[in-house]
C-alpha cells in the first residue's frame, strides 16, 4: 500500500533521476529501426551494439563490429556488416532472425568470415538499389 512517506520518497527519486532518465530515453528513441529500409546509416548508428541472432534454435549474442564500404562509385549502395559472436555454433551461410532491444528485428543473411581462439565472425553483405 502506498502511504504518504513512500509517495514522497518516490517523487524525490523521480526528481533526482529524471534528467538522466529522460536523456537515456531520448538516446534510445534516436536509434534507427530494423523494421524499415535497411541502409548503411542504420547499421552505422548501431555499431558496437549487441544483437541477438537465432541460430540453430539457439539465441546467440552478436556484436556489430564494423560497417565497411564496398561501393566503387555511383550506383547501388554496397556495404558489408561485420559481427562477432561466440565460437560455438560454427558459422554457416544462413538466414537468421537478428534482434536488437530497441531497434527491433529483421531476417538477415549472414556468411562465415572466420574464427579465432574465442570468437566467430560473420559478414552480412548488402547490395541495395537507390
Secondary structure, 3 states (H helix, E strand, C coil): CCCHHHHHHHHHHHHHHHHHHHHHHHHHHCCCCCCCCCCHHHHHHCCCCEEEEEECCEEEEEEEEEEEECCCCCCCEEEEEEEEEECCCCCCCEEEEEEECCCEEEEEEEEEEEECCCEEEEEEEEEECC
